[in-house]
Amino acid sequence: MNDKVRDPREIMRDEMLMRDKVLAILNDGPKTVPEIAEVMDYPVSEVMYWVMAARKYGYIEEIKEPTEDDYFQYKLVKNE
């Protein structure tokens, strides 16, 4: 993982590309932002942008009860 701090505009530009990766990871089941970041090998701060964008656009939703570490898990929204 690169330790260089990127400009938030760069991170947001990557959102559409990274959304598919986030959704693929969540296809295996609910995960927290730190868990998604670990799998993607990206900083939590960057992954948070992408998770929040996916949530905003209705691709994912949080599970209402936080984990023991007080993180919310996110899961795919079922399209019915």
Stockholm file with secondary structure:
# STOCKHOLM 1.0

chainA/1-80         MNDKVRDPREIMRDEMLMRDKVLAILNDGPKTVPEIAEVMDYPVSEVMYWVMAARKYGYIEEIKEPTEDDYFQYKLVKNE
#=GR chainA/1-80 SS CCCCCCCHHHHHHTHHHHHHHHHHHHTTSCEEHHHHHHHHTSCHHHHHHHHHHHHHTTSEEECSSCCTTSCCEEEECCCC
#=GC SS_cons        CCCCCCCHHHHHHTHHHHHHHHHHHHTTSCEEHHHHHHHHTSCHHHHHHHHHHHHHTTSEEECSSCCTTSCCEEEECCCC
//
